[in-house]
């Protein structure tokens, strides 16, 4: 996940003169953090994904009105999430986040020891299934999976290729 975000950070800061980057980290609670904290500190614990989506919604509402800003989002996850959080995630994405975004990229990152299990499209996380169900109705949403360090750059290119057609 950090490699993906590092590539994204380099891409955005080199390509655009004027860009605001906002970093959100979460376990059971989400919070906005600075770049140093985002890239260098570690957190462990349970995962409630909707807290990050709600934090993004709050930050956009307070500082980045969609009518004045082009909102792009990228999220990386290991796919873990509390089952009771699924409906909240789907609702936030479908009704609040995707309508204000030009593009939302989701990357699910697997531990190399899990890769063999999840290589099949039949074996996916519940979060992947939830996001997939929402993404089907939004052309500005894309999802990819990363199974090894070698996958990070190709996945990044697929998600942010200028000729990419929204599916």
C-alpha positions as CSV (number, residue, x, y, z in Angstrom):
1,X,0.0,0.0,0.0
2,X,2.8,2.4,0.9
3,X,4.5,1.8,-2.5
4,X,1.3,2.5,-4.3
5,X,0.8,5.8,-2.4
6,X,4.4,6.7,-2.9
7,X,4.0,6.3,-6.6
8,X,0.8,8.3,-6.6
9,X,2.5,11.1,-4.5
10,X,5.4,11.3,-6.9
11,X,3.1,11.3,-9.9
12,X,0.8,14.1,-8.6
13,X,3.5,16.4,-7.3
14,X,5.6,16.2,-10.5
15,X,2.7,16.4,-12.9
16,X,0.7,19.2,-11.4
17,X,1.8,22.6,-10.2
18,X,-1.2,23.1,-8.0
19,X,-2.5,20.1,-6.1
20,X,-3.7,19.6,-2.5
21,X,-3.0,16.2,-1.1
22,X,-4.9,15.0,1.9
23,X,-3.8,11.9,3.8
24,X,-6.3,9.9,5.8
25,X,-5.3,6.9,7.9
26,X,-7.6,4.6,9.8
27,X,-8.0,1.5,11.9
28,X,-11.2,1.6,13.9
29,X,-11.2,5.5,13.6
30,X,-10.0,7.6,10.8
31,X,-8.0,10.8,11.0
32,X,-6.3,13.2,8.7
33,X,-2.5,13.1,9.1
34,X,0.5,14.9,7.6
35,X,2.6,13.3,4.9
36,X,5.4,12.3,7.3
37,X,3.0,10.4,9.6
38,X,1.2,8.8,6.7
39,X,4.3,7.4,5.2
40,X,6.3,6.6,8.3
41,X,4.2,5.5,11.2
42,X,2.5,2.2,11.6
43,X,-0.9,1.5,13.1
44,X,-2.5,-1.8,13.9
45,X,-5.9,-2.9,15.1
46,X,-9.3,-3.6,13.7
47,X,-10.6,-1.9,10.6
48,X,-13.7,0.1,10.2
49,X,-13.4,1.4,6.6
50,X,-16.4,3.7,6.7
51,X,-14.6,6.0,9.2
52,X,-12.1,6.9,6.4
53,X,-14.9,7.5,3.9
54,X,-16.7,9.7,6.4
55,X,-13.5,11.6,7.2
56,X,-13.1,12.2,3.5
57,X,-16.6,13.4,3.2
58,X,-16.1,15.8,6.1
59,X,-12.8,17.2,4.7
60,X,-14.3,17.8,1.3
61,X,-17.4,19.5,2.8
62,X,-15.2,21.8,4.9
63,X,-12.4,22.7,2.5
64,X,-13.0,21.4,-1.0
65,X,-16.5,22.1,-2.3
66,X,-17.0,19.8,-5.3
67,X,-18.3,22.7,-7.5
68,X,-14.9,24.5,-7.1
69,X,-12.5,21.5,-6.9
70,X,-11.7,18.4,-8.9
71,X,-11.9,15.7,-6.3
72,X,-9.9,12.5,-6.9
73,X,-9.5,9.8,-4.3
74,X,-7.3,6.7,-3.9
75,X,-7.7,4.1,-1.2
76,X,-5.6,1.0,-0.5
77,X,-6.6,-1.7,1.9
78,X,-5.9,-5.3,2.8
79,X,-9.6,-6.0,2.5
80,X,-10.3,-6.3,6.2
81,X,-13.4,-4.6,7.5
82,X,-15.9,-5.3,10.2
83,X,-18.9,-7.1,8.6
84,X,-21.3,-4.7,10.4
85,X,-19.6,-1.8,8.5
86,X,-20.5,-3.1,5.0
87,X,-23.8,-1.3,4.5
88,X,-22.3,2.0,5.8
89,X,-19.4,1.8,3.3
90,X,-21.7,1.0,0.4
91,X,-24.0,3.9,1.3
92,X,-21.2,6.4,1.8
93,X,-19.5,5.5,-1.5
94,X,-22.7,5.3,-3.5
95,X,-24.5,8.3,-2.2
96,X,-21.9,10.7,-0.8
97,X,-18.3,10.0,-2.2
98,X,-18.7,8.9,-5.8
99,X,-21.1,11.6,-6.8
100,X,-18.6,14.3,-5.8
101,X,-15.5,12.6,-7.2
102,X,-14.1,12.8,-10.7
103,X,-12.4,9.5,-10.0
104,X,-12.0,7.0,-7.2
105,X,-9.3,4.3,-7.3
106,X,-9.4,1.3,-4.9
107,X,-6.4,-1.0,-4.6
108,X,-6.6,-4.2,-2.5
109,X,-3.2,-5.4,-1.4
110,X,-2.6,-9.0,-0.4
111,X,0.1,-10.4,1.7
112,X,2.3,-12.7,-0.5
113,X,1.3,-15.6,1.6
114,X,-2.4,-15.0,0.8
115,X,-1.8,-14.3,-2.9
116,X,-2.3,-17.9,-4.0
117,X,-5.7,-18.1,-2.2
118,X,-7.0,-14.8,-3.7
119,X,-5.6,-15.0,-7.2
120,X,-8.9,-16.4,-8.3
121,X,-11.8,-14.0,-8.9
122,X,-13.9,-16.4,-6.9
123,X,-11.9,-15.7,-3.7
124,X,-12.2,-12.0,-2.9
125,X,-12.6,-10.2,0.4
126,X,-16.0,-9.0,1.6
127,X,-14.9,-5.4,1.2
128,X,-14.0,-6.1,-2.5
129,X,-17.5,-7.5,-3.0
130,X,-19.0,-4.5,-1.4
131,X,-17.0,-2.1,-3.5
132,X,-17.6,-4.1,-6.6
133,X,-21.4,-3.9,-6.1
134,X,-21.2,-0.1,-5.8
135,X,-18.7,0.4,-8.6
136,X,-21.0,-1.3,-11.1
137,X,-23.1,1.8,-11.1
138,X,-20.3,4.4,-11.3
139,X,-18.1,5.0,-14.3
140,X,-15.7,7.1,-12.1
141,X,-14.7,4.1,-9.9
142,X,-12.0,1.6,-10.6
143,X,-10.6,-1.4,-8.6
144,X,-7.5,-3.4,-8.9
145,X,-5.7,-6.1,-6.8
146,X,-2.0,-6.2,-5.9
147,X,-0.5,-9.6,-5.1
148,X,3.2,-8.8,-5.0
149,X,5.6,-5.8,-5.0
150,X,6.1,-6.4,-8.7
151,X,2.3,-5.7,-9.3
152,X,2.3,-2.2,-7.8
153,X,3.6,-0.3,-10.8
154,X,1.6,-2.1,-13.5
155,X,-1.6,-1.7,-11.4
156,X,-0.8,2.0,-10.8
157,X,-0.3,2.5,-14.6
158,X,-3.6,0.7,-15.3
159,X,-5.5,2.9,-12.8
160,X,-4.0,6.2,-13.9
161,X,-3.3,5.8,-17.6
162,X,-4.4,8.9,-19.4
163,X,-6.1,6.8,-22.1
164,X,-8.0,4.8,-19.5
165,X,-11.7,4.6,-20.3
166,X,-14.0,4.6,-17.3
167,X,-15.7,1.2,-17.2
